[in-house]
Amino acid sequence: MLTFNAILKELKDVPVNRLEELYQLVHSMTPKTKPTQTLRKKILSFGGAFSDLSTKDYDDYISHTKKTRTKLFDRKIDL
């Protein structure tokens, strides 16, 4: 398995005139957006969304969700 240090060792051999090209390549592989505090708050706002459900209703919801996932994703598909 390739490690970060192994990659860094290889980078030392890149000619100086190719560094800009290497930078562009690395930059093209990084995520375009980074999680922001606003996105984090939106995601966390769903915490406790099911807290007002009774245990029975929550169990029914979980059961129904599992059945639906099984129907949707456990199918044999001929390619």
N, C-alpha and C positions, 0 to 999 in steps of 0.2 A: 504494500500500500504506500502510495506517495505521501510524503509528509511536507509540511510547510517549510521546514528547514532544508529538505532536499531541493525544493523549488528555488529557495533563496540562493543556494549554492550554485545552481545552474544560471541564475540571473546575473551573477558576477561576470560571466563570460559573454554577455550580450554587448556587442560593440556600441560605443557611445552614440554613433550616428543612427542607431536603430531604437534608441530608448523611447523616443516619441511614439513610434509605431507600437512598441511593446505596451506603453502606457495606454494607448487607445484600445488595444486588444483587451487588456485587463479591465479597463473601464467599461467596455462593451459587455463584459460578463457579469458585472455587478448589478444588483437590483436597481431599477430606475427610481423607485421611491422607498423611503425608509419610514417605518412606523412613526407617526407623530403623536404628540400628547393628545391631540383631539381625537385621533382614531382610537387610541388607547382608552380614552374616556367613553367613547361610543361603545366599544366592545365590553367594557366593564359595566356599563349601564344595564346590560342584560343579566348581570349577576342577581340571583334571587328572583328571577322572573317567574319561577314556579312555586315560590314560597307560599302563595295563597291557595294552592291546590291541596285537597285532602290527600292522604297517603293512597287511598283507593284510586282517586282520579289520576294521580301521578303514575301509579303502577299501570293503570289502563293505558295511559299515554305512552309509556315506555314499551309496553307490550305491542301496541299498535305500530309504533315506530319500527321496532325490530321486525315485525311481519312485513311491513312495507319495504324495508331495506332488503329483506330476503327475496321478495318478489321482484324487486327492481334489479338487484345486483348479483343474484345467485342463479342466473340463467345461463344455459349453454348457448353459445353463439357460434355459428359456422362461419368461418372466415374464408 
